Amino acid sequence: MKVTVLRAIPILGWLYLAAGVLAALTGSAPANRFLRAIFWIDAFLSIVVHAAQIPAALRASAGTGRSPVQTAVLTQIFGLTWWKTQGAAR
């Protein structure tokens, strides 16, 4: 249960990014500076930081039978809440 809750956090972040992009495309992006700042912080964490974790995730998953592509994709989506919790999720 704890792992599922941890993995829900990045999913909520991706949903916030999708909602922000959709709002911007429809011309209804919020004028609130706080919400805009949270959007850009979330974008940085979800895109840049998750991508930076891929090499560590590939090292951690070596010999587990998971393909490097699967490891990279799941790390990009979930970040360390995926590859750090592999033992706990079983």
PDB file of N, CA, C and O in Angstrom:
ATOM      1  N   MET A   1       0.825  -1.201   0.000  1.00  0.00           N
ATOM      2  CA  MET A   1       0.000   0.000   0.000  1.00  0.00           C
ATOM      3  C   MET A   1       0.865   1.259   0.000  1.00  0.00           C
ATOM      4  O   MET A   1       0.586   2.205  -0.736  1.00  0.00           O
ATOM      5  N   LYS A   2       1.913   1.273   0.822  1.00  0.00           N
ATOM      6  CA  LYS A   2       2.782   2.446   0.911  1.00  0.00           C
ATOM      7  C   LYS A   2       3.439   2.743  -0.436  1.00  0.00           C
ATOM      8  O   LYS A   2       3.543   3.904  -0.831  1.00  0.00           O
ATOM      9  N   VAL A   3       3.882   1.705  -1.141  1.00  0.00           N
ATOM     10  CA  VAL A   3       4.525   1.891  -2.440  1.00  0.00           C
ATOM     11  C   VAL A   3       3.536   2.477  -3.440  1.00  0.00           C
ATOM     12  O   VAL A   3       3.899   3.348  -4.231  1.00  0.00           O
ATOM     13  N   THR A   4       2.307   2.017  -3.413  1.00  0.00           N
ATOM     14  CA  THR A   4       1.283   2.537  -4.322  1.00  0.00           C
ATOM     15  C   THR A   4       1.035   4.019  -4.060  1.00  0.00           C
ATOM     16  O   THR A   4       0.892   4.800  -5.001  1.00  0.00           O
ATOM     17  N   VAL A   5       0.984   4.405  -2.803  1.00  0.00           N
ATOM     18  CA  VAL A   5       0.784   5.812  -2.463  1.00  0.00           C
ATOM     19  C   VAL A   5       1.978   6.640  -2.937  1.00  0.00           C
ATOM     20  O   VAL A   5       1.798   7.726  -3.489  1.00  0.00           O
ATOM     21  N   LEU A   6       3.189   6.137  -2.727  1.00  0.00           N
ATOM     22  CA  LEU A   6       4.379   6.850  -3.193  1.00  0.00           C
ATOM     23  C   LEU A   6       4.377   7.018  -4.706  1.00  0.00           C
ATOM     24  O   LEU A   6       4.751   8.074  -5.217  1.00  0.00           O
ATOM     25  N   ARG A   7       3.964   5.998  -5.409  1.00  0.00           N
ATOM     26  CA  ARG A   7       3.951   6.073  -6.874  1.00  0.00           C
ATOM     27  C   ARG A   7       2.814   6.949  -7.402  1.00  0.00           C
ATOM     28  O   ARG A   7       2.847   7.370  -8.558  1.00  0.00           O
ATOM     29  N   ALA A   8       1.821   7.223  -6.579  1.00  0.00           N
ATOM     30  CA  ALA A   8       0.734   8.110  -6.993  1.00  0.00           C
ATOM     31  C   ALA A   8       1.208   9.561  -7.091  1.00  0.00           C
ATOM     32  O   ALA A   8       0.652  10.344  -7.861  1.00  0.00           O
ATOM     33  N   ILE A   9       2.226   9.919  -6.322  1.00  0.00           N
ATOM     34  CA  ILE A   9       2.716  11.298  -6.314  1.00  0.00           C
ATOM     35  C   ILE A   9       3.209  11.727  -7.694  1.00  0.00           C
ATOM     36  O   ILE A   9       2.793  12.781  -8.174  1.00  0.00           O
ATOM     37  N   PRO A  10       4.091  10.946  -8.363  1.00  0.00           N
ATOM     38  CA  PRO A  10       4.502  11.377  -9.707  1.00  0.00           C
ATOM     39  C   PRO A  10       3.352  11.370 -10.710  1.00  0.00           C
ATOM     40  O   PRO A  10       3.335  12.187 -11.631  1.00  0.00           O
ATOM     41  N   ILE A  11       2.405  10.471 -10.549  1.00  0.00           N
ATOM     42  CA  ILE A  11       1.255  10.443 -11.460  1.00  0.00           C
ATOM     43  C   ILE A  11       0.457  11.736 -11.311  1.00  0.00           C
ATOM     44  O   ILE A  11       0.022  12.317 -12.305  1.00  0.00           O
ATOM     45  N   LEU A  12       0.265  12.186 -10.073  1.00  0.00           N
ATOM     46  CA  LEU A  12      -0.428  13.459  -9.849  1.00  0.00           C
ATOM     47  C   LEU A  12       0.349  14.618 -10.482  1.00  0.00           C
ATOM     48  O   LEU A  12      -0.244  15.553 -11.022  1.00  0.00           O
ATOM     49  N   GLY A  13       1.676  14.545 -10.407  1.00  0.00           N
ATOM     50  CA  GLY A  13       2.502  15.572 -11.039  1.00  0.00           C
ATOM     51  C   GLY A  13       2.323  15.599 -12.545  1.00  0.00           C
ATOM     52  O   GLY A  13       2.192  16.670 -13.138  1.00  0.00           O
ATOM     53  N   TRP A  14       2.317  14.419 -13.173  1.00  0.00           N
ATOM     54  CA  TRP A  14       2.112  14.353 -14.624  1.00  0.00           C
ATOM     55  C   TRP A  14       0.720  14.859 -14.999  1.00  0.00           C
ATOM     56  O   TRP A  14       0.558  15.530 -16.018  1.00  0.00           O
ATOM     57  N   LEU A  15      -0.288  14.539 -14.177  1.00  0.00           N
ATOM     58  CA  LEU A  15      -1.640  15.028 -14.449  1.00  0.00           C
ATOM     59  C   LEU A  15      -1.703  16.554 -14.336  1.00  0.00           C
ATOM     60  O   LEU A  15      -2.389  17.208 -15.122  1.00  0.00           O
ATOM     61  N   TYR A  16      -0.992  17.116 -13.364  1.00  0.00           N
ATOM     62  CA  TYR A  16      -0.950  18.576 -13.216  1.00  0.00           C
ATOM     63  C   TYR A  16      -0.285  19.208 -14.442  1.00  0.00           C
ATOM     64  O   TYR A  16      -0.735  20.245 -14.928  1.00  0.00           O
ATOM     65  N   LEU A  17       0.778  18.585 -14.935  1.00  0.00           N
ATOM     66  CA  LEU A  17       1.435  19.096 -16.144  1.00  0.00           C
ATOM     67  C   LEU A  17       0.500  19.023 -17.345  1.00  0.00           C
ATOM     68  O   LEU A  17       0.415  19.971 -18.126  1.00  0.00           O
ATOM     69  N   ALA A  18      -0.195  17.913 -17.494  1.00  0.00           N
ATOM     70  CA  ALA A  18      -1.124  17.772 -18.617  1.00  0.00           C
ATOM     71  C   ALA A  18      -2.244  18.811 -18.532  1.00  0.00           C
ATOM     72  O   ALA A  18      -2.626  19.395 -19.546  1.00  0.00           O
ATOM     73  N   ALA A  19      -2.768  19.040 -17.335  1.00  0.00           N
ATOM     74  CA  ALA A  19      -3.820  20.035 -17.159  1.00  0.00           C
ATOM     75  C   ALA A  19      -3.291  21.433 -17.467  1.00  0.00           C
ATOM     76  O   ALA A  19      -3.999  22.253 -18.051  1.00  0.00           O
ATOM     77  N   GLY A  20      -2.049  21.704 -17.076  1.00  0.00           N
ATOM     78  CA  GLY A  20      -1.452  23.005 -17.351  1.00  0.00           C
ATOM     79  C   GLY A  20      -1.244  23.244 -18.837  1.00  0.00           C
ATOM     80  O   GLY A  20      -1.508  24.337 -19.339  1.00  0.00           O
ATOM     81  N   VAL A  21      -0.775  22.230 -19.532  1.00  0.00           N
ATOM     82  CA  VAL A  21      -0.579  22.353 -20.984  1.00  0.00           C
ATOM     83  C   VAL A  21      -1.923  22.541 -21.672  1.00  0.00           C
ATOM     84  O   VAL A  21      -2.058  23.381 -22.562  1.00  0.00           O
ATOM     85  N   LEU A  22      -2.908  21.767 -21.266  1.00  0.00           N
ATOM     86  CA  LEU A  22      -4.249  21.897 -21.852  1.00  0.00           C
ATOM     87  C   LEU A  22      -4.819  23.294 -21.583  1.00  0.00           C
ATOM     88  O   LEU A  22      -5.414  23.900 -22.474  1.00  0.00           O
ATOM     89  N   ALA A  23      -4.643  23.800 -20.377  1.00  0.00           N
ATOM     90  CA  ALA A  23      -5.130  25.149 -20.048  1.00  0.00           C
ATOM     91  C   ALA A  23      -4.419  26.201 -20.894  1.00  0.00           C
ATOM     92  O   ALA A  23      -5.046  27.149 -21.367  1.00  0.00           O
ATOM     93  N   ALA A  24      -3.126  26.036 -21.083  1.00  0.00           N
ATOM     94  CA  ALA A  24      -2.374  26.998 -21.896  1.00  0.00           C
ATOM     95  C   ALA A  24      -2.824  26.953 -23.352  1.00  0.00           C
ATOM     96  O   ALA A  24      -2.948  27.992 -24.001  1.00  0.00           O
ATOM     97  N   LEU A  25      -3.066  25.756 -23.859  1.00  0.00           N
ATOM     98  CA  LEU A  25      -3.501  25.622 -25.248  1.00  0.00           C
ATOM     99  C   LEU A  25      -4.886  26.202 -25.496  1.00  0.00           C
ATOM    100  O   LEU A  25      -5.177  26.671 -26.597  1.00  0.00           O
ATOM    101  N   THR A  26      -5.737  26.173 -24.486  1.00  0.00           N
ATOM    102  CA  THR A  26      -7.093  26.700 -24.639  1.00  0.00           C
ATOM    103  C   THR A  26      -7.196  28.162 -24.220  1.00  0.00           C
ATOM    104  O   THR A  26      -8.278  28.747 -24.261  1.00  0.00           O
ATOM    105  N   GLY A  27      -6.078  28.750 -23.819  1.00  0.00           N
ATOM    106  CA  GLY A  27      -6.067  30.157 -23.445  1.00  0.00           C
ATOM    107  C   GLY A  27      -6.607  30.446 -22.064  1.00  0.00           C
ATOM    108  O   GLY A  27      -6.942  31.590 -21.756  1.00  0.00           O
ATOM    109  N   SER A  28      -6.696  29.437 -21.233  1.00  0.00           N
ATOM    110  CA  SER A  28      -7.247  29.650 -19.893  1.00  0.00           C
ATOM    111  C   SER A  28      -6.236  29.321 -18.795  1.00  0.00           C
ATOM    112  O   SER A  28      -6.606  28.851 -17.719  1.00  0.00           O
ATOM    113  N   ALA A  29      -4.972  29.570 -19.074  1.00  0.00           N
ATOM    114  CA  ALA A  29      -3.937  29.338 -18.065  1.00  0.00           C
ATOM    115  C   ALA A  29      -4.163  30.287 -16.892  1.00  0.00           C
ATOM    116  O   ALA A  29      -4.544  31.440 -17.094  1.00  0.00           O
ATOM    117  N   PRO A  30      -3.935  29.820 -15.681  1.00  0.00           N
ATOM    118  CA  PRO A  30      -4.182  30.683 -14.521  1.00  0.00           C
ATOM    119  C   PRO A  30      -3.203  31.855 -14.465  1.00  0.00           C
ATOM    120  O   PRO A  30      -2.039  31.728 -14.846  1.00  0.00           O
ATOM    121  N   ALA A  31      -3.690  32.980 -13.990  1.00  0.00           N
ATOM    122  CA  ALA A  31      -2.844  34.160 -13.831  1.00  0.00           C
ATOM    123  C   ALA A  31      -2.066  34.108 -12.508  1.00  0.00           C
ATOM    124  O   ALA A  31      -1.132  34.882 -12.300  1.00  0.00           O
ATOM    125  N   ASN A  32      -2.450  33.215 -11.642  1.00  0.00           N
ATOM    126  CA  ASN A  32      -1.819  33.102 -10.330  1.00  0.00           C
ATOM    127  C   ASN A  32      -0.357  32.698 -10.481  1.00  0.00           C
ATOM    128  O   ASN A  32      -0.058  31.663 -11.077  1.00  0.00           O
ATOM    129  N   ARG A  33       0.559  33.511  -9.943  1.00  0.00           N
ATOM    130  CA  ARG A  33       1.994  33.241 -10.075  1.00  0.00           C
ATOM    131  C   ARG A  33       2.411  31.969  -9.340  1.00  0.00           C
ATOM    132  O   ARG A  33       3.312  31.258  -9.784  1.00  0.00           O
ATOM    133  N   PHE A  34       1.753  31.686  -8.217  1.00  0.00           N
ATOM    134  CA  PHE A  34       2.086  30.484  -7.450  1.00  0.00           C
ATOM    135  C   PHE A  34       1.793  29.232  -8.265  1.00  0.00           C
ATOM    136  O   PHE A  34       2.626  28.328  -8.329  1.00  0.00           O
ATOM    137  N   LEU A  35       0.620  29.170  -8.887  1.00  0.00           N
ATOM    138  CA  LEU A  35       0.258  27.999  -9.690  1.00  0.00           C
ATOM    139  C   LEU A  35       1.197  27.842 -10.888  1.00  0.00           C
ATOM    140  O   LEU A  35       1.544  26.722 -11.265  1.00  0.00           O
ATOM    141  N   ARG A  36       1.600  28.946 -11.473  1.00  0.00           N
ATOM    142  CA  ARG A  36       2.552  28.891 -12.595  1.00  0.00           C
ATOM    143  C   ARG A  36       3.925  28.404 -12.118  1.00  0.00           C
ATOM    144  O   ARG A  36       4.575  27.611 -12.800  1.00  0.00           O
ATOM    145  N   ALA A  37       4.358  28.873 -10.961  1.00  0.00           N
ATOM    146  CA  ALA A  37       5.648  28.436 -10.419  1.00  0.00           C
ATOM    147  C   ALA A  37       5.622  26.944 -10.111  1.00  0.00           C
ATOM    148  O   ALA A  37       6.580  26.230 -10.405  1.00  0.00           O
ATOM    149  N   ILE A  38       4.530  26.476  -9.521  1.00  0.00           N
ATOM    150  CA  ILE A  38       4.396  25.043  -9.227  1.00  0.00           C
ATOM    151  C   ILE A  38       4.439  24.236 -10.524  1.00  0.00           C
ATOM    152  O   ILE A  38       5.037  23.160 -10.564  1.00  0.00           O
ATOM    153  N   PHE A  39       3.813  24.747 -11.580  1.00  0.00           N
ATOM    154  CA  PHE A  39       3.839  24.059 -12.869  1.00  0.00           C
ATOM    155  C   PHE A  39       5.284  23.887 -13.351  1.00  0.00           C
ATOM    156  O   PHE A  39       5.670  22.790 -13.755  1.00  0.00           O
ATOM    157  N   TRP A  40       6.082  24.955 -13.313  1.00  0.00           N
ATOM    158  CA  TRP A  40       7.448  24.884 -13.828  1.00  0.00           C
ATOM    159  C   TRP A  40       8.349  24.047 -12.928  1.00  0.00           C
ATOM    160  O   TRP A  40       9.248  23.363 -13.418  1.00  0.00           O
ATOM    161  N   ILE A  41       8.124  24.091 -11.643  1.00  0.00           N
ATOM    162  CA  ILE A  41       8.889  23.224 -10.724  1.00  0.00           C
ATOM    163  C   ILE A  41       8.545  21.768 -11.006  1.00  0.00           C
ATOM    164  O   ILE A  41       9.432  20.917 -11.075  1.00  0.00           O
ATOM    165  N   ASP A  42       7.259  21.484 -11.167  1.00  0.00           N
ATOM    166  CA  ASP A  42       6.818  20.126 -11.476  1.00  0.00           C
ATOM    167  C   ASP A  42       7.390  19.658 -12.809  1.00  0.00           C
ATOM    168  O   ASP A  42       7.818  18.510 -12.931  1.00  0.00           O
ATOM    169  N   ALA A  43       7.402  20.535 -13.804  1.00  0.00           N
ATOM    170  CA  ALA A  43       7.960  20.168 -15.108  1.00  0.00           C
ATOM    171  C   ALA A  43       9.437  19.817 -14.979  1.00  0.00           C
ATOM    172  O   ALA A  43       9.892  18.824 -15.548  1.00  0.00           O
ATOM    173  N   PHE A  44      10.181  20.620 -14.239  1.00  0.00           N
ATOM    174  CA  PHE A  44      11.607  20.347 -14.045  1.00  0.00           C
ATOM    175  C   PHE A  44      11.815  19.008 -13.342  1.00  0.00           C
ATOM    176  O   PHE A  44      12.631  18.195 -13.777  1.00  0.00           O
ATOM    177  N   LEU A  45      11.079  18.781 -12.259  1.00  0.00           N
ATOM    178  CA  LEU A  45      11.234  17.531 -11.515  1.00  0.00           C
ATOM    179  C   LEU A  45      10.810  16.324 -12.354  1.00  0.00           C
ATOM    180  O   LEU A  45      11.505  15.308 -12.376  1.00  0.00           O
ATOM    181  N   SER A  46       9.685  16.432 -13.034  1.00  0.00           N
ATOM    182  CA  SER A  46       9.155  15.289 -13.781  1.00  0.00           C
ATOM    183  C   SER A  46       9.971  14.966 -15.022  1.00  0.00           C
ATOM    184  O   SER A  46      10.124  13.795 -15.372  1.00  0.00           O
ATOM    185  N   ILE A  47      10.494  15.979 -15.689  1.00  0.00           N
ATOM    186  CA  ILE A  47      11.203  15.735 -16.943  1.00  0.00           C
ATOM    187  C   ILE A  47      12.706  15.609 -16.715  1.00  0.00           C
ATOM    188  O   ILE A  47      13.305  14.594 -17.072  1.00  0.00           O
ATOM    189  N   VAL A  48      13.308  16.613 -16.134  1.00  0.00           N
ATOM    190  CA  VAL A  48      14.768  16.649 -16.002  1.00  0.00           C
ATOM    191  C   VAL A  48      15.270  15.702 -14.909  1.00  0.00           C
ATOM    192  O   VAL A  48      16.173  14.899 -15.145  1.00  0.00           O
ATOM    193  N   VAL A  49      14.688  15.798 -13.725  1.00  0.00           N
ATOM    194  CA  VAL A  49      15.192  14.986 -12.609  1.00  0.00           C
ATOM    195  C   VAL A  49      14.905  13.508 -12.829  1.00  0.00           C
ATOM    196  O   VAL A  49      15.765  12.672 -12.552  1.00  0.00           O
ATOM    197  N   HIS A  50      13.716  13.166 -13.320  1.00  0.00           N
ATOM    198  CA  HIS A  50      13.433  11.748 -13.602  1.00  0.00           C
ATOM    199  C   HIS A  50      14.395  11.211 -14.664  1.00  0.00           C
ATOM    200  O   HIS A  50      14.892  10.092 -14.538  1.00  0.00           O
ATOM    201  N   ALA A  51      14.659  11.994 -15.701  1.00  0.00           N
ATOM    202  CA  ALA A  51      15.592  11.549 -16.743  1.00  0.00           C
ATOM    203  C   ALA A  51      16.995  11.373 -16.176  1.00  0.00           C
ATOM    204  O   ALA A  51      17.709  10.451 -16.571  1.00  0.00           O
ATOM    205  N   ALA A  52      17.391  12.233 -15.266  1.00  0.00           N
ATOM    206  CA  ALA A  52      18.724  12.121 -14.657  1.00  0.00           C
ATOM    207  C   ALA A  52      18.857  10.876 -13.793  1.00  0.00           C
ATOM    208  O   ALA A  52      19.974  10.429 -13.532  1.00  0.00           O
ATOM    209  N   GLN A  53      17.752  10.310 -13.347  1.00  0.00           N
ATOM    210  CA  GLN A  53      17.773   9.109 -12.518  1.00  0.00           C
ATOM    211  C   GLN A  53      17.890   7.819 -13.330  1.00  0.00           C
ATOM    212  O   GLN A  53      18.136   6.754 -12.764  1.00  0.00           O
ATOM    213  N   ILE A  54      17.720   7.906 -14.628  1.00  0.00           N
ATOM    214  CA  ILE A  54      17.722   6.694 -15.459  1.00  0.00           C
ATOM    215  C   ILE A  54      19.036   5.919 -15.356  1.00  0.00           C
ATOM    216  O   ILE A  54      18.980   4.697 -15.214  1.00  0.00           O
ATOM    217  N   PRO A  55      20.218   6.546 -15.419  1.00  0.00           N
ATOM    218  CA  PRO A  55      21.443   5.744 -15.290  1.00  0.00           C
ATOM    219  C   PRO A  55      21.520   4.972 -13.970  1.00  0.00           C
ATOM    220  O   PRO A  55      21.935   3.813 -13.959  1.00  0.00           O
ATOM    221  N   ALA A  56      21.130   5.596 -12.869  1.00  0.00           N
ATOM    222  CA  ALA A  56      21.140   4.901 -11.580  1.00  0.00           C
ATOM    223  C   ALA A  56      20.124   3.760 -11.567  1.00  0.00           C
ATOM    224  O   ALA A  56      20.385   2.697 -11.003  1.00  0.00           O
ATOM    225  N   ALA A  57      18.976   3.984 -12.184  1.00  0.00           N
ATOM    226  CA  ALA A  57      17.955   2.942 -12.252  1.00  0.00           C
ATOM    227  C   ALA A  57      18.437   1.757 -13.086  1.00  0.00           C
ATOM    228  O   ALA A  57      18.176   0.604 -12.744  1.00  0.00           O
ATOM    229  N   LEU A  58      19.139   2.045 -14.176  1.00  0.00           N
ATOM    230  CA  LEU A  58      19.664   0.955 -15.014  1.00  0.00           C
ATOM    231  C   LEU A  58      20.689   0.130 -14.241  1.00  0.00           C
ATOM    232  O   LEU A  58      20.711  -1.097 -14.347  1.00  0.00           O
ATOM    233  N   ARG A  59      21.532   0.798 -13.467  1.00  0.00           N
ATOM    234  CA  ARG A  59      22.503   0.058 -12.637  1.00  0.00           C
ATOM    235  C   ARG A  59      21.783  -0.769 -11.578  1.00  0.00           C
ATOM    236  O   ARG A  59      22.156  -1.914 -11.325  1.00  0.00           O
ATOM    237  N   ALA A  60      20.756  -0.197 -10.958  1.00  0.00           N
ATOM    238  CA  ALA A  60      20.027  -0.889  -9.895  1.00  0.00           C
ATOM    239  C   ALA A  60      19.237  -2.082 -10.422  1.00  0.00           C
ATOM    240  O   ALA A  60      19.036  -3.061  -9.703  1.00  0.00           O
ATOM    241  N   SER A  61      18.791  -2.007 -11.667  1.00  0.00           N
ATOM    242  CA  SER A  61      17.982  -3.097 -12.211  1.00  0.00           C
ATOM    243  C   SER A  61      18.793  -4.130 -12.982  1.00  0.00           C
ATOM    244  O   SER A  61      18.233  -5.094 -13.504  1.00  0.00           O
ATOM    245  N   ALA A  62      20.094  -3.938 -13.057  1.00  0.00           N
ATOM    246  CA  ALA A  62      20.940  -4.907 -13.768  1.00  0.00           C
ATOM    247  C   ALA A  62      20.799  -6.278 -13.110  1.00  0.00           C
ATOM    248  O   ALA A  62      20.898  -6.410 -11.890  1.00  0.00           O
ATOM    249  N   GLY A  63      20.569  -7.283 -13.932  1.00  0.00           N
ATOM    250  CA  GLY A  63      20.453  -8.646 -13.442  1.00  0.00           C
ATOM    251  C   GLY A  63      19.091  -8.996 -12.871  1.00  0.00           C
ATOM    252  O   GLY A  63      18.928 -10.071 -12.294  1.00  0.00           O
ATOM    253  N   THR A  64      18.109  -8.117 -13.017  1.00  0.00           N
ATOM    254  CA  THR A  64      16.772  -8.397 -12.480  1.00  0.00           C
ATOM    255  C   THR A  64      15.837  -8.991 -13.528  1.00  0.00           C
ATOM    256  O   THR A  64      14.738  -9.441 -13.203  1.00  0.00           O
ATOM    257  N   GLY A  65      16.274  -8.992 -14.784  1.00  0.00           N
ATOM    258  CA  GLY A  65      15.432  -9.520 -15.842  1.00  0.00           C
ATOM    259  C   GLY A  65      14.576  -8.470 -16.523  1.00  0.00           C
ATOM    260  O   GLY A  65      13.912  -8.773 -17.515  1.00  0.00           O
ATOM    261  N   ARG A  66      14.571  -7.257 -16.025  1.00  0.00           N
ATOM    262  CA  ARG A  66      13.828  -6.172 -16.680  1.00  0.00           C
ATOM    263  C   ARG A  66      14.659  -5.614 -17.820  1.00  0.00           C
ATOM    264  O   ARG A  66      15.881  -5.505 -17.722  1.00  0.00           O
ATOM    265  N   SER A  67      13.980  -5.264 -18.898  1.00  0.00           N
ATOM    266  CA  SER A  67      14.703  -4.694 -20.032  1.00  0.00           C
ATOM    267  C   SER A  67      15.118  -3.264 -19.691  1.00  0.00           C
ATOM    268  O   SER A  67      14.442  -2.585 -18.919  1.00  0.00           O
ATOM    269  N   PRO A  68      16.225  -2.812 -20.264  1.00  0.00           N
ATOM    270  CA  PRO A  68      16.644  -1.426 -20.034  1.00  0.00           C
ATOM    271  C   PRO A  68      15.596  -0.408 -20.495  1.00  0.00           C
ATOM    272  O   PRO A  68      15.448   0.648 -19.880  1.00  0.00           O
ATOM    273  N   VAL A  69      14.876  -0.716 -21.562  1.00  0.00           N
ATOM    274  CA  VAL A  69      13.845   0.208 -22.053  1.00  0.00           C
ATOM    275  C   VAL A  69      12.709   0.313 -21.030  1.00  0.00           C
ATOM    276  O   VAL A  69      12.240   1.410 -20.726  1.00  0.00           O
ATOM    277  N   GLN A  70      12.277  -0.821 -20.510  1.00  0.00           N
ATOM    278  CA  GLN A  70      11.212  -0.817 -19.509  1.00  0.00           C
ATOM    279  C   GLN A  70      11.655  -0.053 -18.269  1.00  0.00           C
ATOM    280  O   GLN A  70      10.887   0.732 -17.711  1.00  0.00           O
ATOM    281  N   THR A  71      12.885  -0.282 -17.839  1.00  0.00           N
ATOM    282  CA  THR A  71      13.421   0.433 -16.685  1.00  0.00           C
ATOM    283  C   THR A  71      13.454   1.934 -16.941  1.00  0.00           C
ATOM    284  O   THR A  71      13.069   2.720 -16.075  1.00  0.00           O
ATOM    285  N   ALA A  72      13.906   2.334 -18.114  1.00  0.00           N
ATOM    286  CA  ALA A  72      13.993   3.761 -18.437  1.00  0.00           C
ATOM    287  C   ALA A  72      12.606   4.406 -18.486  1.00  0.00           C
ATOM    288  O   ALA A  72      12.413   5.498 -17.953  1.00  0.00           O
ATOM    289  N   VAL A  73      11.650   3.742 -19.118  1.00  0.00           N
ATOM    290  CA  VAL A  73      10.301   4.303 -19.236  1.00  0.00           C
ATOM    291  C   VAL A  73       9.637   4.429 -17.864  1.00  0.00           C
ATOM    292  O   VAL A  73       9.061   5.470 -17.545  1.00  0.00           O
ATOM    293  N   LEU A  74       9.715   3.389 -17.067  1.00  0.00           N
ATOM    294  CA  LEU A  74       9.089   3.432 -15.746  1.00  0.00           C
ATOM    295  C   LEU A  74       9.778   4.438 -14.829  1.00  0.00           C
ATOM    296  O   LEU A  74       9.124   5.059 -13.991  1.00  0.00           O
ATOM    297  N   THR A  75      11.084   4.604 -14.978  1.00  0.00           N
ATOM    298  CA  THR A  75      11.794   5.613 -14.195  1.00  0.00           C
ATOM    299  C   THR A  75      11.398   7.004 -14.652  1.00  0.00           C
ATOM    300  O   THR A  75      11.259   7.901 -13.820  1.00  0.00           O
ATOM    301  N   GLN A  76      11.213   7.212 -15.940  1.00  0.00           N
ATOM    302  CA  GLN A  76      10.787   8.523 -16.425  1.00  0.00           C
ATOM    303  C   GLN A  76       9.396   8.860 -15.902  1.00  0.00           C
ATOM    304  O   GLN A  76       9.115  10.018 -15.595  1.00  0.00           O
ATOM    305  N   ILE A  77       8.538   7.875 -15.798  1.00  0.00           N
ATOM    306  CA  ILE A  77       7.180   8.123 -15.311  1.00  0.00           C
ATOM    307  C   ILE A  77       7.156   8.290 -13.790  1.00  0.00           C
ATOM    308  O   ILE A  77       6.579   9.250 -13.279  1.00  0.00           O
ATOM    309  N   PHE A  78       7.777   7.363 -13.071  1.00  0.00           N
ATOM    310  CA  PHE A  78       7.663   7.319 -11.614  1.00  0.00           C
ATOM    311  C   PHE A  78       8.882   7.843 -10.864  1.00  0.00           C
ATOM    312  O   PHE A  78       8.803   8.079  -9.658  1.00  0.00           O
ATOM    313  N   GLY A  79       9.990   8.028 -11.541  1.00  0.00           N
ATOM    314  CA  GLY A  79      11.208   8.466 -10.855  1.00  0.00           C
ATOM    315  C   GLY A  79      11.707   7.426  -9.877  1.00  0.00           C
ATOM    316  O   GLY A  79      11.531   6.226 -10.083  1.00  0.00           O
ATOM    317  N   LEU A  80      12.331   7.897  -8.809  1.00  0.00           N
ATOM    318  CA  LEU A  80      12.910   6.947  -7.860  1.00  0.00           C
ATOM    319  C   LEU A  80      11.855   6.170  -7.106  1.00  0.00           C
ATOM    320  O   LEU A  80      12.165   5.142  -6.503  1.00  0.00           O
ATOM    321  N   THR A  81      10.593   6.640  -7.124  1.00  0.00           N
ATOM    322  CA  THR A  81       9.552   5.864  -6.449  1.00  0.00           C
ATOM    323  C   THR A  81       9.291   4.544  -7.173  1.00  0.00           C
ATOM    324  O   THR A  81       8.609   3.667  -6.641  1.00  0.00           O
ATOM    325  N   TRP A  82       9.830   4.402  -8.381  1.00  0.00           N
ATOM    326  CA  TRP A  82       9.721   3.103  -9.042  1.00  0.00           C
ATOM    327  C   TRP A  82      10.951   2.254  -8.760  1.00  0.00           C
ATOM    328  O   TRP A  82      10.823   1.151  -8.229  1.00  0.00           O
ATOM    329  N   TRP A  83      12.127   2.733  -9.100  1.00  0.00           N
ATOM    330  CA  TRP A  83      13.291   1.841  -9.026  1.00  0.00           C
ATOM    331  C   TRP A  83      13.810   1.651  -7.613  1.00  0.00           C
ATOM    332  O   TRP A  83      14.437   0.626  -7.342  1.00  0.00           O
ATOM    333  N   LYS A  84      13.583   2.579  -6.703  1.00  0.00           N
ATOM    334  CA  LYS A  84      14.032   2.399  -5.322  1.00  0.00           C
ATOM    335  C   LYS A  84      13.114   1.461  -4.543  1.00  0.00           C
ATOM    336  O   LYS A  84      13.517   0.919  -3.513  1.00  0.00           O
ATOM    337  N   THR A  85      11.903   1.265  -5.016  1.00  0.00           N
ATOM    338  CA  THR A  85      10.929   0.453  -4.269  1.00  0.00           C
ATOM    339  C   THR A  85      10.678  -0.905  -4.899  1.00  0.00           C
ATOM    340  O   THR A  85       9.681  -1.552  -4.579  1.00  0.00           O
ATOM    341  N   GLN A  86      11.552  -1.351  -5.780  1.00  0.00           N
ATOM    342  CA  GLN A  86      11.335  -2.627  -6.450  1.00  0.00           C
ATOM    343  C   GLN A  86      11.236  -3.793  -5.462  1.00  0.00           C
ATOM    344  O   GLN A  86      10.371  -4.654  -5.623  1.00  0.00           O
ATOM    345  N   GLY A  87      12.079  -3.838  -4.471  1.00  0.00           N
ATOM    346  CA  GLY A  87      12.008  -4.920  -3.484  1.00  0.00           C
ATOM    347  C   GLY A  87      10.755  -4.855  -2.641  1.00  0.00           C
ATOM    348  O   GLY A  87      10.180  -5.888  -2.297  1.00  0.00           O
ATOM    349  N   ALA A  88      10.322  -3.642  -2.303  1.00  0.00           N
ATOM    350  CA  ALA A  88       9.132  -3.458  -1.463  1.00  0.00           C
ATOM    351  C   ALA A  88       7.842  -3.762  -2.204  1.00  0.00           C
ATOM    352  O   ALA A  88       6.836  -4.099  -1.580  1.00  0.00           O
ATOM    353  N   ALA A  89       7.857  -3.648  -3.517  1.00  0.00           N
ATOM    354  CA  ALA A  89       6.645  -3.851  -4.309  1.00  0.00           C
ATOM    355  C   ALA A  89       6.320  -5.323  -4.512  1.00  0.00           C
ATOM    356  O   ALA A  89       5.198  -5.653  -4.896  1.00  0.00           O
ATOM    357  N   ARG A  90       7.251  -6.194  -4.270  1.00  0.00           N
ATOM    358  CA  ARG A  90       7.024  -7.629  -4.506  1.00  0.00           C
ATOM    359  C   ARG A  90       6.185  -8.266  -3.453  1.00  0.00           C
ATOM    360  O   ARG A  90       5.913  -9.465  -3.521  1.00  0.00           O
TER     361      ARG A  90
END
